[in-house]
């Protein structure tokens, strides 16, 4: 490792390409004073670091000079930043979903000088998050054994497709293939032999998102341990493992029965009626979770006789006789519009809801009351807000996802001399 240069403030007249709001540490922030070095890209890792940033951690996002995170180019649609340099102006909407509350620092870690800067940063951070292929950072001296020698208290979280061990450890892992290999697509889609029968992925990258959330939980647990003991650790988080873990009741159904669950369309394997149903003007969802709700549902349909039918008297019997149950309730449901049924079910205490598109979701009075979106300025598009409400440590007011390299100067001025900074910038190691 190269010797650390003296920390000399940079005074040259340089302009940052884009200034995002970077709030100072706030004692009300749950993670105030925690520094995260984020070497991850795409979704699972950035989703995790975004959550940490929401809670007040300082997140330094490391990106490739001139290119940045892959998701900056995963469009259309694209967002155009006013006043940004031409090569940094267009960012895909995809990038915006997982990168609020971060500072972007553009460093070429493949250059030994760039890798050395990462080590300087890691020595001063509490958490390092990366999602390179297994062993991918060892050639730069940025693997856990190397970096932990510099900073023994560092929580080092590696996110990969299949983990640090096992026969698939060297395979790349993307959400789509993990949904397939991890069993989710085998239980998602229309039943075999029906129109549209094929395995389906979920419409959002849930393997990535669940992995990101598992990573957050494990990072916070490891951070608590490090604070108590001064001892960091390596967290091995895999998309495949997390996908298998979040199969929940479907995995339990398999363990208990020995039979792999199959695709059931919009029906539920363990509850009935708990499904999409047709109405006169489209579809709604009913979610009858117990026998009391079923009695209320039948009363709303003016079919209270169904509660005394032996085929439908318990949830277990309704699951076993779901086809017969549908034959009784659907002819009634298609006689009224969805809004009429939803009003009736609301009054009766029957769980049910419309199938909203995203415009309807974010215009819903509930979304507005809960402030599920926020605007960082009048000229910037909305972004999602942190969804949890805290009585003592509220999530910070979000800063807009950064332009590529927007904080290279402001962050590295504390780690590089002025001469070093300008030489590295001239050589394209930083941007």
Steps between C-alpha positions, in 0.01 A plus 500: 500500500628846417575736784218739583549848365461793733141622514534836329181684408455557128474868427518496122199667333313182399123469459308193610288378210180472699421586856259273681388585852750345743371552850742517790480226764181546696474349849137416424614264222517140619828442311650844552880478476500163320697500174425255219737429212271368227672311220177334389299564187172401330232433767554268799804684638378851418162417655677409823724806506205726417320372810808576710518847345134560579581439867777758503814310400742678269506285187792541261406332174803398295440500122705448186619826346304587187259205539372474852252246629360273226147613581574858391456359149209260565236696314290653362357691670785740576525807719700796367689703757515872431849642520677164511790417272390344173622151587329513841173657392278201428425251777248220467200511730617159622807658661283747691313224687796381709746786540353784705699632796839414351816677385644385168879474478645388166813284546661243271581223746674298228781755519723429804477866596121480493506185714722680747245779533236237583725365774541851640124541507445152648733581788258777597169320442277277713346297218619385159241362260593326173345268243792395283536139392656270758866592530459793262644756740796293620709594196470863605580432865144593594376163622396453862827348629697789351273784604433365850872530573463874443175530692429206735162642605370519141171327419564363149188381316536302178189448287528239223270279300586176676726582792867450576479119499329217315514375140327810358717753686668627181177557307366850449157547649226727367157529655316337207711184500491485881119515497517203263769297675372587848153358445293817483409465133385142555215632717427819306279501189188334369439134586634236264264430212317836517526794257819696549665209678869570551722571800497871579734735679369756746462847347759650735850361567399348832805273532723808488279701735462224759874440486560870557272495804663185641831679450376801697395283792827309507706819467325666794546187714871485409536874564354452848754223562785717371396785728503268802820313421697700242490191280372517144398204289430380148132460407436251219159588351375313191201569278435124467498451877273797561263394223469157659450653845215726387293215353332501843180295514567341161825352630320377812226351284768300320682392817179377660339336196804388303330631185641806321233774475382580150389814320150604603454829321344748743366237740660446841627151587380514862200737510169531311344720374821705481541598138425725204132483407314639198239771546276676251764757398826312552666334799550550871680305772327332792706383797278296730736381771276320749157347549352814655599705198357230274162532673507877447602450138208264440257743665623779270435272202155413639620139503506423871396146409859431396613515866294191580618304197737230630736564209562857618459497880872526575800647325642150451182381330486814286858444381413141410184612317616831354367422149154430636519815713596713199206354309270636772650845561619619159153510334398737781815716488468570126160664552643821653785741432813475707440831681159378616641177637791676670259735676289209616800300616639804684174538692489127571860478620615275218863558383494595133661753271533635147784405267669837458751608241791709627330830424208394715733376774688827539184713463320299766411718801671241720827547311472874536418475871799273558730717283626208294671731250706814535649770280852624567436819301234637265711413195574137591265204459340332797683220674374240745520584867625273778190299600552456877380748763724545807398681817856594603734464200309590183651428161686798362353730239633332187754643263450432130703212351839648408646578160806294417797628696309784663692460828842389374652831601315553828577148626855447378631841606531350849705204377722638224742786471420767244784382275388138528141586421581692184743236375248220549226705334732574205577128465130402508534303825239726658237720342 
